[in-house]
Amino acid sequence: MSTPTLPARRRRAAPAAGTTPGTSQGPPPRRRAALLPTAALLLGALYCLLPVAWVLVASTKSGTELFSTFTFLPGSGLGDNLADLDAYRDGIYWRWMGNSALYAGLGAVLSTMVSAVSGYALAIYRFRGREAVFNVLLAGVLMPPVILAIPQYLLMAKADMTDSYLSVLLPLILSPYGVYLGRIYAQAAVPMELVEAGRMDGAGEWRIFLRVGVPMMSPGLVTIFLFQFVAIWNNFLLPYIMLSDDTRFPMTVGLFTLLAQGSSTPALYTLVITGALLAIVPLIALFLVVQRFWSLDLLSGAVKS
């Protein structure tokens, strides 16, 4: 085996181009540049999770511990808080929770169905006034819900439907943002070649939509359902205006009434915090359930391009 010559050893020990002999090269510039967006994401995550952490810790405190101990120091009253919340007015909180599940679940399903049909029609069919309809929907997306709440209440009052479950459900069925997402996703996920192939095979338009369009749009429809469920679950203004009977209140309005009473009865503050903690649990469970239905590249191999 031959021994490397002296020039070869010098070539191996020579410093890299653009560096000074005897100095460390350090991490690449790209790795240093990536630290800034990573730090920004961590700060954003901390900003979003800090209130959740506060609710989690505060729900473990009794009424006296809530105002006398360190903010993020856990207490010893979680069991008592849950028992008091369950016993408050014969468990009306669970009635509010059931109403929220009804409004959010049924409203999200109906809204997703309307968004799927409307978005598919706007994406696949060519008809006069299509772009005008879509522009009106875009204007609806930009419209704050607080502006629409009063006109919706006046319409429901004219139809003598206020203070009912339908007064909250009906305005939630049509979601401009859901229709917008439905059209955008249908344009990207449903190739016209498959639609034309279905027509050549003699399938009707409704059957093509159900057998071709809906399966390919399913990840987008799951996203629309999740967005609508969360929006309706957290909705406060519409049911607050429409409803006067507290047995029909959703969880948001019910907790608000408890919070308003807390100014005269401070013990109710612990019930509000514990109820807010329990209200997060269904959203977390829903996200864990529906995320398995999200998938990518559904059209891989469907159309040869």
Sequence and secondary structure as in RCSB ss.txt:
>XXXX:A:sequence
MSTPTLPARRRRAAPAAGTTPGTSQGPPPRRRAALLPTAALLLGALYCLLPVAWVLVASTKSGTELFSTFTFLPG
SGLGDNLADLDAYRDGIYWRWMGNSALYAGLGAVLSTMVSAVSGYALAIYRFRGREAVFNVLLAGVLMPPVILAI
PQYLLMAKADMTDSYLSVLLPLILSPYGVYLGRIYAQAAVPMELVEAGRMDGAGEWRIFLRVGVPMMSPGLVTIF
LFQFVAIWNNFLLPYIMLSDDTRFPMTVGLFTLLAQGSSTPALYTLVITGALLAIVPLIALFLVVQRFWSLDLLS
GAVKS
>XXXX:A:secstr
     HHHHHHHHS  TTS TTS   S HHHHHHHHHHHHHHHHHHHHHHHHHHHHHHTTS HHHHHHS TT   
S HHHHHHHHHHGGGTHHHHHHHHHHHHHHHHHHHHHHHHHHHHHHHHH   TTHHHHHHHHHHHHHS HHHHHH
HHHHHHHHTT  SSHHHHHHHHH  HHHHHHHHHHHHHHS HHHHHHHHHTT  HHHHIIIIIHHHHHHHHHHHH
HHHHHHHHT  HHHHHH   GGG  HHHHHHHHHHHTTT TTHHHHHHHHHHHHHHHHHHHHHHHGGG  S TTT
TTS  
